[in-house]
Amino acid sequence: MISLSVHDASNLTEPVRRLFPMFISIDGGDGCGKSTQVLLLAEWLRSSGRDVFTCRDPGTTSLGEAVRSILLHRDDLTISRESEMLLFMAARAQMVRELIRPALESGKIVVTDRFLLATIVYQGYAGGLSVEAVEQVGHVATGGILPDLNFVLDIPLETAEQRLDKRVKDRMEQMGQDYHERVRQGFLTHAKTDPRRYIVIDATQTIENVAAKIHNTVAEHFRLHKI
């Protein structure tokens, strides 16, 4: 287990100990390390006795995993940017209604590997679709349920490429460098629209340092909102 120099998780519930729903998303360009950070955050929260539900977008539900396979691994299919966006939204809508909404209503903390921001950036800013239109479709798909905190792990393209060289790339990861640079800039641009919701973190740091920044931010959110 990685040792993290962050606030003791046992103190998260002070001075008020009660169940309270919270929705957290970790996002960023391919190779940023978000999946690792989702696991570490969930582990850290559970160490304080919190009830945590984790998911990945697209995926987690049966429909979501089927859509994920089409979007990421069907190189034999031609998928237009509009179809791509709507498929991501369909998987997300199912996950919200089947899993995320019930988890939040039961008082669980939900931590997801990507959410609506990813589609806004990949299909909007980078893909050329209207960001406003993507957001409008996203509102329908999510039923207005959005993360309380949305972490954006930022890394330069060359660093991401070095990390991705170590694994087989999926369909989205195989997009050209120009596309992925637009992805990076899209994340940074959109994060500026709501700095309290979107927290940008330099993901070139060690896994431990990135995790510490995420955990400290979550702990501060707990204190401010007496969760």
Stockholm file with secondary structure:
# STOCKHOLM 1.0

chainA/1-227         MISLSVHDASNLTEPVRRLFPMFISIDGGDGCGKSTQVLLLAEWLRSSGRDVFTCRDPGTTSLGEAVRSILLHRDDLTISRESEMLLFMAARAQMVRELIRPALESGKIVVTDRFLLATIVYQGYAGGLSVEAVEQVGHVATGGILPDLNFVLDIPLETAEQRLDKRVKDRMEQMGQDYHERVRQGFLTHAKTDPRRYIVIDATQTIENVAAKIHNTVAEHFRLHKI
#=GR chainA/1-227 SS CCCCCSCCGGGTTCSCCCCCCEEEEEEESTTSCHHHHHHHHHHHHHTTTCCEEEEESSCSSHHHHHHHHHHHHCTTSCCCHHHHHHHHHHHHHHHIIIIIHHHHHTTCEEEEESCHHHHIIIIIITTCSCHHHHHHHHHHHHTTCCCSEEEEEECCHHHHHHHHTTSCCCTTTTSCHHHHHHHHHHHHHHHTTCTTTEEEEETTSCHHHHHHHHHHHHHHHHHHHTC
#=GC SS_cons         CCCCCSCCGGGTTCSCCCCCCEEEEEEESTTSCHHHHHHHHHHHHHTTTCCEEEEESSCSSHHHHHHHHHHHHCTTSCCCHHHHHHHHHHHHHHHIIIIIHHHHHTTCEEEEESCHHHHIIIIIITTCSCHHHHHHHHHHHHTTCCCSEEEEEECCHHHHHHHHTTSCCCTTTTSCHHHHHHHHHHHHHHHTTCTTTEEEEETTSCHHHHHHHHHHHHHHHHHHHTC
//
